[in-house]
Amino acid sequence: MVANVSRARRGGAYAALGIAVAALSAVATPAEETPHKSADAPPVQTQASAHHEPSGAPTPKPAPPFKSGDQKTTPASGHNTSTDQWRVTDIVQAVSAFFSMVATVALAIFAWRQIKIYQRQTRVMDLTFKTSARAARAASKSAEAAEKAVAKSDEILIHARVSSAEANKISREAIVAANRPWLSVELAIQHPLRVDHAQQIAVTHAFIVIKNIGKAPARSVRISWMGCFVNNQGPKQVEAITSLVAPSPGAALFPDQDLRMGAMGCIFRFSELGESERHPDGAGGFVFLPVIVGAIRYESDFSTTPHFTEFAFQLSRIEPPNAFGMAFLSSTDEVPPNLIIVQRAFAGNELAT
């Protein structure tokens, strides 16, 4: 675009120069002399006039030709006829040359004005082109910014949808948790703990109470339990007993209703204790701390998956005091229930899902 404007300016300058040269040539070139007939030229004799002249009159001699610069004065006016004619011719030629020069100058001015107008137009076009280029760059940047804004808004929208879904999930879980059934477990020992030295076991009977502390009925309530010892295998026994609860039809528990299950036998097998876990009691036996673990399985109308309440209760001996604190001695044959206390095992956790 800039190259086209430069070529246009050079062409306009060359045209103006050519017009000026033509005008100067027209003014400097002299006009050709135009021959004029003299008013005093002798009349041409025609054949008719020759016939009317008398035969006896003498024939007049022809006048010499009129030369430029000769002066002849007419008898009537007393003026120089040839000089006046040349003055008129010079005036006409001068006026004609003047108007030719004026026309040439006017044409040159007009051409110069046209060149200026064209130059202004080219400058305007150049400015318009630059403005359009800047506008195009600005539009491109705006488009890029818009694309980034759209991508950012899409990302924000995705995050908002995910957050909304998570919020809805949390809200739904909170509503379900506030209105579903929840089963709790309580355990008491009603029979003495007896040691069978022949079979290397300890046996007792527990009394279990299951209560619905939730706001909805619990269906198909089932329970399973077993005896173990306080060692590293205790929590794993809880997980194992949870998988052993049969998904068969069971009892139904309504809110604030309890289910009492008495004389639940619990067997503690000494074979589950390793040699490193059998600490001597000083009487030919060893010390042990029994634990009753179990799980309750039930269903509700709020979920298609079953719910579980896992529990673990540790049995401890109160009396008589010994060097091992509240542990039981395998050398003892029997401990009455009034000397046995029950407390939640494994840091007091009662797991419910």
SULDAWO-V125271 format. One record per run of one state. SS is the DSSP state (h for helix, s for strand, l for the rest). FROM is the first residue (numbers start at 1). LEN is the number of residues. Records with the same first field share a line. If there is no record, write none. Layout:
SS=FROM-LEN, FROM-LEN
This chain:
l=1-1, 29-18, 53-20, 74-6, 180-3, 190-3, 197-4, 213-5, 230-4, 244-7, 254-4, 273-2, 278-1, 281-5, 289-1, 301-2, 318-4, 323-2, 326-2, 330-4, 336-1, 345-7, 353-1
h=2-27, 47-6, 81-99, 234-10, 270-3, 275-3, 337-3
s=73-1, 80-1, 183-7, 193-4, 201-12, 218-12, 251-3, 258-12, 279-2, 286-3, 290-11, 303-15, 322-1, 325-1, 328-2, 334-2, 340-5, 352-1
